[in-house]
């Protein structure tokens, strides 16, 4: 047996036993957030490579902008979701209302993190 076949057997058995988890992306996550994160990563790498005041200030500014974009997107999405739940309540859609409330609570407390 050569190295490649051993590697493929190990990877195959690990995949069967461990199972890979699907990457979860929040509904509010979009291209603007992705671009802000990549811009943040680039400036962070630049700051780590050459630690000057200008680079650190630039990184802190980009980091603040990135966090602001992410918070605004999430807040907007959350407000829309709350409006949808209120609309169901006003329409006396009891089952849908409680189902949305339950998923809303589960999303809030058990939401997986995004790793980029």
Backbone as ProteinMPNN parsed JSONL, in Angstrom:
{"seq_chain_A": "XXXXXXXXXXXXXXXXXXXXXXXXXXXXXXXXXXXXXXXXXXXXXXXXXXXXXXXXXXXXXXXXXXXXXXXXXXXXXXXXXXXXXXXXXXXXXXXXXXXXXXXXXXXXXXXXXXXX", "coords_chain_A": {"N_chain_A": [[0.84, -1.182, 0.0], [0.506, 2.156, -0.849], [1.232, 5.62, 0.102], [-0.863, 7.335, -0.695], [-3.134, 5.684, -0.92], [-3.422, 4.829, 1.712], [-3.963, 7.245, 2.926], [-6.418, 7.904, 1.691], [-8.054, 5.819, 2.647], [-8.037, 6.321, 5.401], [-9.216, 8.895, 5.482], [-11.725, 8.295, 4.388], [-12.797, 6.467, 6.28], [-12.83, 8.137, 8.516], [-14.657, 10.059, 7.695], [-16.985, 8.55, 7.601], [-17.355, 7.848, 10.297], [-17.171, 10.252, 11.829], [-18.661, 12.199, 10.487], [-19.356, 14.984, 8.522], [-20.19, 18.314, 9.266], [-22.688, 20.447, 8.042], [-22.071, 23.668, 6.678], [-23.269, 26.4, 8.329], [-25.041, 29.244, 7.535], [-26.167, 32.36, 8.442], [-29.387, 33.88, 7.876], [-29.329, 36.609, 7.52], [-26.813, 37.151, 6.638], [-24.913, 38.383, 4.019], [-23.571, 39.381, 0.797], [-22.381, 41.863, 1.221], [-21.593, 41.739, 3.922], [-19.749, 39.656, 3.741], [-17.807, 40.835, 2.088], [-16.967, 42.905, 3.759], [-15.826, 41.471, 5.87], [-13.701, 40.196, 4.53], [-12.204, 42.447, 3.803], [-11.538, 43.339, 6.329], [-9.935, 41.19, 7.198], [-7.772, 41.408, 5.438], [-6.661, 43.915, 6.133], [-5.966, 43.324, 8.741], [-4.007, 41.325, 8.456], [-2.076, 42.874, 7.188], [-1.518, 44.662, 9.254], [-0.44, 42.919, 11.146], [1.841, 42.046, 9.835], [3.402, 44.348, 9.464], [3.853, 46.298, 11.989], [2.805, 49.212, 12.556], [1.789, 52.5, 13.655], [0.014, 53.675, 11.878], [-0.947, 51.484, 10.397], [-2.164, 50.039, 12.466], [-4.159, 51.835, 13.316], [-5.637, 52.004, 10.97], [-6.524, 49.365, 10.783], [-8.107, 49.198, 13.113], [-10.102, 51.032, 12.455], [-11.287, 49.848, 10.154], [-12.159, 47.514, 11.335], [-14.098, 48.476, 13.143], [-15.953, 49.471, 11.277], [-16.68, 47.097, 9.98], [-17.88, 45.627, 12.078], [-20.02, 47.332, 12.569], [-21.486, 47.168, 10.174], [-22.215, 44.437, 10.216], [-23.76, 44.333, 12.599], [-25.861, 46.103, 11.952], [-27.066, 44.775, 9.76], [-27.934, 42.398, 10.989], [-29.665, 43.44, 12.932], [-31.623, 44.67, 11.334], [-32.667, 42.407, 9.993], [-33.639, 40.992, 12.212], [-35.615, 42.732, 13.182], [-37.414, 42.662, 11.009], [-38.183, 39.987, 11.166], [-39.473, 39.946, 13.642], [-41.63, 41.611, 13.045], [-42.961, 39.967, 11.216], [-43.801, 37.895, 12.889], [-45.485, 39.298, 14.6], [-47.433, 40.024, 12.753], [-48.529, 37.528, 12.119], [-49.688, 36.984, 14.573], [-51.646, 38.98, 14.753], [-53.291, 38.175, 12.683], [-54.475, 35.987, 13.701], [-53.258, 33.509, 13.34], [-52.526, 31.074, 14.953], [-51.081, 28.609, 15.248], [-48.938, 28.895, 13.4], [-47.846, 31.198, 14.454], [-46.898, 30.391, 17.06], [-45.134, 28.436, 16.242], [-43.238, 29.932, 14.82], [-42.344, 31.543, 16.917], [-41.146, 29.605, 18.51], [-39.078, 28.653, 16.808], [-37.726, 31.021, 16.582], [-36.79, 31.431, 19.206], [-35.145, 29.172, 19.451], [-33.256, 29.705, 17.454], [-32.097, 31.959, 18.507], [-30.814, 31.181, 20.896], [-29.419, 28.847, 20.291], [-27.9, 29.196, 18.047], [-25.518, 28.389, 15.594], [-22.051, 29.252, 15.237], [-20.331, 31.251, 12.826], [-17.607, 30.431, 10.9], [-15.055, 31.831, 9.205]], "CA_chain_A": [[0.0, 0.0, 0.0], [1.265, 3.409, -0.893], [0.772, 6.682, 0.984], [-2.144, 7.879, -1.143], [-4.226, 4.763, -0.592], [-3.59, 4.883, 3.166], [-4.616, 8.526, 3.213], [-7.814, 7.837, 1.269], [-8.761, 4.912, 3.554], [-8.21, 7.026, 6.682], [-10.2, 9.954, 5.281], [-13.024, 7.673, 4.17], [-13.303, 5.934, 7.556], [-13.107, 9.27, 9.389], [-15.885, 10.68, 7.205], [-18.107, 7.694, 7.988], [-17.57, 7.85, 11.748], [-17.321, 11.591, 12.4], [-19.665, 12.933, 9.704], [-19.06, 16.406, 8.391], [-21.334, 19.161, 9.555], [-22.906, 21.45, 7.008], [-21.74, 25.024, 7.077], [-24.479, 27.161, 8.576], [-24.924, 30.676, 7.276], [-27.379, 33.043, 8.883], [-30.205, 34.467, 6.815], [-28.977, 38.012, 7.349], [-25.459, 37.21, 6.099], [-24.966, 38.584, 2.583], [-22.309, 39.706, 0.119], [-21.77, 43.045, 1.863], [-20.917, 41.247, 5.128], [-18.601, 38.866, 3.294], [-16.791, 41.771, 1.61], [-16.437, 43.624, 4.92], [-14.956, 40.542, 6.593], [-12.46, 40.012, 3.773], [-11.464, 43.702, 3.938], [-11.019, 43.307, 7.693], [-8.842, 40.209, 7.246], [-6.622, 41.944, 4.698], [-6.009, 44.953, 6.935], [-5.387, 42.674, 9.926], [-2.743, 40.713, 8.026], [-1.147, 43.975, 6.953], [-1.139, 45.177, 10.568], [0.411, 41.932, 11.801], [3.12, 41.97, 9.138], [4.167, 45.56, 9.729], [3.13, 46.892, 13.106], [2.999, 50.656, 12.684], [0.587, 53.166, 14.156], [-0.92, 53.883, 10.764], [-1.589, 50.195, 10.108], [-3.044, 49.691, 13.58], [-5.325, 52.714, 13.263], [-6.43, 51.602, 9.81], [-7.174, 48.108, 11.143], [-9.165, 49.476, 14.078], [-11.192, 51.708, 11.738], [-11.959, 48.853, 9.315], [-12.818, 46.592, 12.258], [-15.321, 49.141, 13.602], [-16.895, 49.5, 10.152], [-17.157, 45.727, 9.764], [-18.824, 45.303, 13.15], [-21.211, 48.156, 12.385], [-22.249, 46.576, 9.068], [-22.8, 43.179, 10.679], [-24.809, 44.612, 13.581], [-27.013, 46.701, 11.274], [-27.738, 43.728, 8.974], [-28.622, 41.496, 11.902], [-30.753, 44.18, 13.556], [-32.671, 44.823, 10.318], [-33.262, 41.088, 9.81], [-34.376, 40.657, 13.422], [-36.834, 43.561, 13.204], [-38.338, 42.104, 10.017], [-38.702, 38.725, 11.684], [-40.429, 40.281, 14.697], [-42.832, 42.117, 12.366], [-43.666, 38.818, 10.654], [-44.448, 37.187, 13.992], [-46.608, 40.142, 15.028], [-48.459, 39.932, 11.712], [-49.212, 36.25, 12.323], [-50.51, 37.101, 15.78], [-52.805, 39.816, 14.428], [-54.151, 37.432, 11.766], [-54.938, 34.819, 14.452], [-52.599, 32.283, 12.856], [-51.937, 30.657, 16.223], [-50.069, 27.565, 15.065], [-47.774, 29.488, 12.745], [-47.277, 32.149, 15.405], [-46.113, 29.688, 18.069], [-44.037, 27.751, 15.563], [-42.214, 30.948, 14.571], [-41.779, 31.933, 18.212], [-40.27, 28.518, 18.936], [-37.854, 28.672, 16.001], [-37.041, 32.262, 16.927], [-36.077, 31.185, 20.458], [-34.08, 28.21, 19.19], [-32.212, 30.392, 16.696], [-31.432, 32.952, 19.351], [-29.966, 30.576, 21.912], [-28.649, 27.711, 19.795], [-27.397, 29.466, 16.709], [-24.111, 28.059, 15.435], [-21.176, 30.358, 14.867], [-19.792, 31.219, 11.467], [-16.158, 30.473, 10.852], [-14.597, 32.176, 7.868]], "C_chain_A": [[0.883, 1.242, 0.0], [0.611, 4.468, -0.004], [-0.595, 7.227, 0.616], [-3.311, 6.974, -0.769], [-4.482, 4.743, 0.917], [-4.349, 6.153, 3.552], [-6.096, 8.462, 2.855], [-8.637, 6.932, 2.179], [-9.028, 5.611, 4.885], [-9.273, 8.111, 6.557], [-11.606, 9.397, 5.116], [-13.613, 7.148, 5.474], [-13.624, 7.068, 8.527], [-14.412, 9.948, 8.986], [-17.106, 9.87, 7.61], [-18.403, 7.788, 9.481], [-17.869, 9.238, 12.3], [-18.474, 12.349, 11.765], [-19.323, 14.424, 9.684], [-20.336, 17.201, 8.605], [-21.459, 20.207, 8.458], [-22.587, 22.828, 7.538], [-23.032, 25.83, 7.169], [-24.196, 28.634, 8.321], [-26.247, 31.314, 7.659], [-28.097, 33.683, 7.7], [-29.81, 35.905, 6.524], [-27.604, 38.197, 6.726], [-25.531, 37.343, 4.581], [-23.591, 38.983, 2.046], [-21.604, 40.908, 0.745], [-21.018, 42.645, 3.133], [-19.656, 40.484, 4.758], [-17.46, 39.775, 2.828], [-16.155, 42.528, 2.78], [-15.479, 42.738, 5.712], [-13.645, 40.336, 5.848], [-11.588, 41.264, 3.844], [-10.809, 43.773, 5.326], [-9.827, 42.354, 7.803], [-7.587, 40.727, 6.556], [-5.896, 42.99, 5.529], [-5.382, 44.37, 8.199], [-4.048, 42.028, 9.579], [-1.672, 41.775, 7.802], [-0.629, 44.525, 8.276], [-0.199, 44.21, 11.281], [1.795, 41.848, 11.151], [4.006, 43.163, 9.457], [3.399, 46.375, 10.761], [3.505, 48.367, 13.272], [1.702, 51.269, 13.202], [-0.456, 53.347, 13.067], [-1.668, 52.597, 10.453], [-2.56, 49.801, 11.223], [-4.305, 50.544, 13.578], [-6.25, 52.347, 12.106], [-7.188, 50.315, 10.122], [-8.328, 48.348, 12.117], [-10.365, 50.148, 13.406], [-11.982, 50.707, 10.895], [-12.72, 47.862, 10.194], [-14.127, 47.184, 12.778], [-16.377, 49.166, 12.502], [-17.511, 48.128, 9.913], [-18.184, 45.35, 10.819], [-20.12, 46.083, 13.006], [-22.097, 47.574, 11.28], [-22.954, 45.311, 9.532], [-23.95, 43.414, 11.654], [-26.058, 45.179, 12.917], [-27.783, 45.667, 10.466], [-28.548, 42.812, 9.888], [-29.819, 42.182, 12.547], [-31.921, 44.344, 12.587], [-33.402, 43.501, 10.103], [-34.132, 40.716, 11.001], [-35.665, 41.458, 13.521], [-37.865, 43.058, 12.195], [-38.969, 40.811, 10.515], [-39.735, 38.976, 12.771], [-41.728, 40.797, 14.085], [-43.646, 40.975, 11.769], [-44.431, 38.061, 11.741], [-45.649, 37.99, 14.495], [-47.759, 40.077, 14.032], [-49.238, 38.623, 11.848], [-50.128, 36.31, 13.54], [-51.779, 37.902, 15.497], [-53.789, 39.091, 13.521], [-54.743, 36.177, 12.418], [-54.45, 33.498, 13.86], [-51.815, 31.695, 14.026], [-50.828, 29.631, 16.048], [-48.792, 28.116, 14.45], [-47.05, 30.453, 13.684], [-46.387, 31.439, 16.418], [-44.953, 28.918, 17.455], [-42.887, 28.732, 15.288], [-41.555, 31.406, 15.865], [-40.789, 30.873, 18.674], [-38.973, 28.504, 18.126], [-37.035, 29.924, 16.286], [-36.221, 32.07, 18.2], [-34.92, 30.217, 20.247], [-32.929, 28.858, 18.427], [-31.411, 31.318, 17.587], [-30.434, 32.302, 20.301], [-29.062, 29.468, 21.386], [-28.048, 27.956, 18.426], [-25.916, 29.135, 16.616], [-23.321, 29.285, 14.979], [-20.671, 30.177, 13.45], [-18.29, 31.338, 11.542], [-15.738, 30.752, 9.419], [-13.098, 32.13, 7.78]], "O_chain_A": [[1.858, 1.348, 0.744], [-0.447, 4.227, 0.576], [-1.4, 7.545, 1.492], [-4.362, 7.456, -0.346], [-5.631, 4.649, 1.35], [-5.25, 6.13, 4.391], [-6.94, 8.915, 3.629], [-9.796, 7.236, 2.462], [-10.125, 5.504, 5.434], [-10.136, 8.238, 7.426], [-12.567, 9.96, 5.641], [-14.794, 7.358, 5.749], [-14.59, 6.972, 9.285], [-15.186, 10.366, 9.847], [-18.15, 10.438, 7.929], [-19.565, 7.807, 9.886], [-18.74, 9.381, 13.158], [-19.191, 13.072, 12.457], [-19.039, 15.026, 10.72], [-21.418, 16.802, 8.174], [-20.466, 20.776, 8.006], [-22.808, 23.119, 8.714], [-23.788, 25.926, 6.202], [-23.226, 29.193, 8.835], [-27.313, 30.858, 7.246], [-27.495, 33.983, 6.67], [-29.945, 36.366, 5.391], [-27.264, 39.308, 6.322], [-26.145, 36.506, 3.92], [-22.588, 38.926, 2.757], [-20.375, 40.96, 0.791], [-19.928, 43.153, 3.392], [-18.614, 40.65, 5.392], [-16.294, 39.523, 3.131], [-14.946, 42.763, 2.788], [-14.437, 43.206, 6.173], [-12.583, 40.305, 6.469], [-10.365, 41.159, 3.936], [-9.668, 44.215, 5.464], [-8.823, 42.685, 8.434], [-6.472, 40.512, 7.034], [-4.669, 42.97, 5.628], [-4.367, 44.879, 8.674], [-3.074, 42.166, 10.318], [-0.513, 41.597, 8.178], [0.559, 44.819, 8.408], [0.739, 44.641, 11.952], [2.794, 41.609, 11.83], [5.206, 43.016, 9.69], [2.422, 47.051, 10.439], [4.409, 48.711, 14.033], [0.65, 50.63, 13.185], [-1.654, 53.192, 13.302], [-2.885, 52.612, 10.266], [-3.647, 49.291, 10.954], [-5.4, 50.034, 13.812], [-7.474, 52.373, 12.236], [-8.36, 50.184, 9.768], [-9.403, 47.768, 11.964], [-11.512, 49.863, 13.752], [-13.213, 50.714, 10.92], [-13.811, 47.422, 9.83], [-15.142, 46.492, 12.849], [-17.554, 48.913, 12.758], [-18.713, 48.009, 9.674], [-19.242, 44.812, 10.493], [-21.197, 45.558, 13.287], [-23.316, 47.497, 11.434], [-24.144, 45.127, 9.277], [-24.995, 42.771, 11.551], [-27.177, 44.798, 13.26], [-29.014, 45.668, 10.474], [-29.7, 42.49, 9.598], [-30.877, 41.57, 12.694], [-33.077, 44.176, 12.973], [-34.631, 43.48, 10.039], [-35.231, 40.189, 10.831], [-36.701, 40.916, 13.905], [-39.059, 43.03, 12.492], [-40.159, 40.575, 10.305], [-40.761, 38.297, 12.821], [-42.812, 40.455, 14.557], [-44.876, 41.002, 11.806], [-45.569, 37.64, 11.532], [-46.703, 37.423, 14.781], [-48.926, 40.075, 14.425], [-50.461, 38.609, 11.71], [-51.221, 35.744, 13.528], [-52.863, 37.537, 15.953], [-54.99, 39.355, 13.575], [-55.431, 35.398, 11.759], [-55.162, 32.494, 13.887], [-50.59, 31.806, 14.082], [-49.755, 29.768, 16.635], [-47.693, 27.833, 14.927], [-45.822, 30.519, 13.71], [-45.24, 31.84, 16.617], [-43.905, 28.765, 18.083], [-41.718, 28.407, 15.495], [-40.346, 31.631, 15.904], [-39.713, 31.202, 19.174], [-37.89, 28.359, 18.693], [-35.805, 29.897, 16.239], [-35.072, 32.505, 18.262], [-33.837, 30.413, 20.797], [-31.762, 28.594, 18.717], [-30.196, 31.446, 17.439], [-29.33, 32.814, 20.489], [-28.03, 29.183, 21.994], [-27.721, 27.005, 17.717], [-25.136, 29.555, 17.471], [-23.874, 30.225, 14.408], [-20.598, 29.056, 12.947], [-17.762, 32.249, 12.179], [-16.046, 29.972, 8.518], [-12.533, 32.395, 6.719]]}, "name": "protein", "num_of_chains": 1, "seq": "XXXXXXXXXXXXXXXXXXXXXXXXXXXXXXXXXXXXXXXXXXXXXXXXXXXXXXXXXXXXXXXXXXXXXXXXXXXXXXXXXXXXXXXXXXXXXXXXXXXXXXXXXXXXXXXXXXXX"}
